[in-house]
Every structure is written in structure tokens, then in C-alpha cells.
Amino acid sequence: MEVIIDIGDRIVEAYIGEYASGKSEVAVNRAIDLLHEGHPEISLVDLDIVEPCYTLRPIKKNLQGMGLNVLAWDTADTIGLGETGNILRAENKWALKREGDIILDIGYGVEGAKTLNLLEGAEEDDNLQLFVVLNIARPMTSSVNDIVNYVRELKKVDGLINNTHLGDDTYIDIIQDGARIVSEAAEHLGIPVVATTVVKELAQSIGPYDCCGNVVRSVTRYMPESFW
Amino acid sequence: MTEKPVQEEKRVFMTGNEVCAWAAAAAQAEIMYGYPITPQNEIMHYWTRLAPKYNRDFLQTEDELSAGFTTAGGIMAGKRAFTATSGPGNILMQEPFSMAEAMRLPTVAIIQQRGGPSTATVIYSQQEVTMTSLGGNGEGLRIVYSTATHQELFDYTIKAFNTAWKYRFPTFVLADGYQAKMRESLKMYDPEAKGIKMVSTEPYVGKEGVPGVDRDPGHFRNTYNVEEELYEVLEQYIEDYDKMAPEVAEYEEIGSQDADVVVISHGVVSRAAKGAVQELQKQGYKVGYFRPITIRPLPVNEIRDIANSAKKVMVVESANGQLDRLIKEKVYGCNAEMIPFFKPGVGITTEEVESRLKELF
């Protein structure tokens, strides 16, 4: 018999999107923001089973040091696995049964979104929200049409995130272009734009809202340290 | 007519593999043949997403041997064809690439190096230099571009098709797992809008007319009965190759002509070498940077000039001396002392190169 534990209302967010859209960066920053806002218990879960050893693993210790629960492989766990190591950590499979807020970093694309099927309790969790991270500087998701078609391929999506940037070459106009295109796509899809994410160096110049009135989330780049 | 994959010049943010797929599409490549292997998989993934949109083709074969031979076959049918692979896949493709050398087929292959020997690691290495340049049972009649940035991956993937079809030697874009997976911005463009004309393709077989009457017969061979016959063919090939070499050889350098110590590196490692040299130059060190972009054929004259003017030449690479061997062959008899800095299969940072260079003064 299944034991149902009522953990109550909390933040449960899954970040999905195109390969190299910035899912992990947005997820990591969201978890840290919640920590800074005073949420007592936050778990950041690496559910990327395509490249599980390369996403959060290199920065895991750093994030744990900040006070996050990080459910990801350790380097020592992955030694000896070779290419056969694409397995789901048992602890990650049960992540939704943990107390506190849960931030899920999910593998890329349609196949990545299916990873949610492996998560115990994903179907029944009313708090679980799925956000698609989008960067219009990525040619596969550069237009309203591209984005609408892409998001429709995914199962159920609760909101879009404009994460438009050009790495070290980012400038404000392209972020605002991203805001316009992502907002228009969101309107077509009938879902909200949750935020525009901007590196902290530029976030101040834009202010608390982008040109379309979406909330600006300031982001620190942690992922360059992780190589992948 | 289907629309062009890249219309106006545009700054974009991509992974290296994605860049290769878009570059091939922009270069009017018609078909990719391939078999999956990390870290080149996303070249196939993105190509198969672009192909139906822009009326291009893709064939996934049963292994890399087959992917290499079908690429050769596509080219014989007159298609601007390419493949991509890595590590053990590159080993299997050496037989088709040898055939391409024998029959002067302009195959284009993107190699994303991974660690070796054998299956080893899935991410990064520079250990496919010897194999990509000199693999197969031939004379290394190939062109190998070693890229260091996403912009170069785009530029040289386009260029590879033109070099291959102009000179009819197998041509390679040699990168690695870091470049494949790394993200950075670049400008994508339509080559024709930049005045880069794509060299036209033509079928080797199935041409119109009666062979020997209306046109010369096509006689494309990878096998000979007698040694003399092979020798005559190879003499011509080698003459063609040597004539071509100075036309295609490319390099990048910073202050290498009047430096006491020059660092030679290629590919992604040259990003670290360049950073180290620029930092030390600021501090007043007489240090130079040289990077062959074509590791086959090498820019021989420039390399010999450096090896005669500098006191020391340090070769830095993520391999145990594979570039070093190619360089040493060319600098035979020159004055500079050759210093090795090899880390097979792992990355090399700017700081490491910098501190090693300081020890040489």
C-alpha cells in the first residue's frame, strides 16, 4: 500500500528547454534566490540522464556549501562507469517526497521532458510547475513560431522564461528582443512569462521589469565553472 | 526553391556541434552520413532537425566504416556530402578515408576528438592528430583544419567543402569534445552573401555520354595490379599535394618573429597558450605565440623561421607529443631547443602555460 505524505504547499519547479538554453543556470540561480529569501529547505535535483555526470556535478560542493541540498552525482560515484553510467540516482527518483522546495534541472528537449515520468509522484503533485527556458539567440528557438511549435511538443508547460543572452557578448537590446518574442509566444500559448533572466552586470540597467513588463531575475553565472 | 538556412548575418549563441550542423547547411551540403558517437552526436541531431526544413538528406548507417564509405559514395554521385565522428569511429573511418585519398574524393569529415587509446573518455582530448593527419595506409594526402573558436568552426566547416572540392583531397575539421559542447557566441552568415562562392560539385560516375567517345572515361581506382602503376599515380598525387600545400596552409601568430620563446599549440589549447603569451608580453617577456590552423599541411616556412630565430620553442598539447612530432619533422636542422608540455587527454589552462613559460626564462 502506498503511503501518502502530505507535505503541503511549497515551490516545486522543473526547468526544461532546448540543449544549451540555460536550464541548469536558471535552476541553480532560482534555488539560490529561494535560499536568500529565507526558505528553510531547498533541494536542487539533477534529473539530466542524458549527460548526468557533467551538469551540476562539478559545482555540487560549492552549492552545498551555500546551504542547498544538491541531489546530483559526485565525481567519485561516476568513476568506473564509462558510458554505461546513465542511470538515475535512487535519491533523485524520490525527490518529490522530500520536505521543502524542490528545483528540478531536467534533461533537454522532448526526451528530457519525459524524464519527469521517472519521478515518483510527478503526476499527482499539484505544486509541480514546468517552466521552459528560452534563448532567442539560439537559432532553433529564435522566432515566435519556433517557440510556439517547440513548447507544444512538450507535455504540459506552466510558463516561459526569457533567458536570452550571448554569453560574454550579451547586450541589453537582445535581452529586450527576447522579452518581446517570448512574450508574444506566451500569448499564443496562453501561458505566462515567469521571468526574464539577466546576468547581474546588466540586470540593474534594465530594472525590475523588462520592456514587456515581465519580472527581471538577476542571475550569477555558475555554469562556466562546470565546463558543460 | 527552399529558403536558405542562414539569411542575414546574425549573432547567435550555440554549442560547437550545433555550429557544425548549421555551417554545413549554410555551405549547401546536401547529405550527411553518420553513426552516433559522443562527443559529435549533436552534429547529427541538429542536422536531422535542419535537413527536412531545408530539403537536405541524412543516412544513419550501421557503423562508422559504412558511414565513411557511404560518404565516399555520395560524393561519387556528385553530392556535397559529409560525415562526423570521434575516437574509435575515426579509427573505423580510416579505411574509407584511405580510399578517398586513393580516388581523390573530396570527403569532408568533422572530427570531435575524445580521449584515447580506444574508447577511453567521452569528452575531451587532442589525441586524434596523428590519425586524422596521417591515418590509413597511405601518405596523409589530406587537409586538416584545427579550430579554436565557434566562429572558426563555422568558417572552416564552410571552407572545408571548398578546399575539398577544389583540390580533391579528403578534408577534415578537427575539433574536440570541449569545442563540441562549449557554448559561445558567433556570427552566422550566408557564405554567398559574403562573396564566398561554393565550389561546384560534379558526379564522378554516371555522367552523360559514351566514355572514351563523348568524354574521358572515369577510372577511379583504389587497387592496382603492378607497383609501377601505383607509383606513377602517387607521384602525381604527391606533386599535386605539394603544389597545393602553400595555398591552403594557414596560421595565427602573435609576436612570434622576434621572441626568445615561442609557444606552438593548436585547437582549443591555443586559447590557453594565447592568453598566457598575451599576459607575459604585457609583463615584458619576449614570448611569442604561433598556431598552425592547418596541421596538415603545416605552414612550414613560418615554422622554420621561428625555429631558427627563437631560442626555445615550447609545444603545448593535450596529447603526448602528436603535434610535436609533426612540428619536429619540419624543423629538422633548425636552432631552437624544443621544449615539451604534454598532458594527454586532459585540458590545459592559461595559468599552467604561463607558469611553464616563466620557467624557460
Interface residues (C-beta under 8 A of the other chain):
Chain A: Y19 A20 Y54 G82 E83 N135 A137 R138 P139 M140 S142 H165 L166 G167 D168 D169 I174 F227 W228
Chain B: R11 V12 F13 M14 T15 E18 W22 T38 E42 Y46 R49 T119 V122 I123 Y178 K181 M182 R183 E184 S185 M188
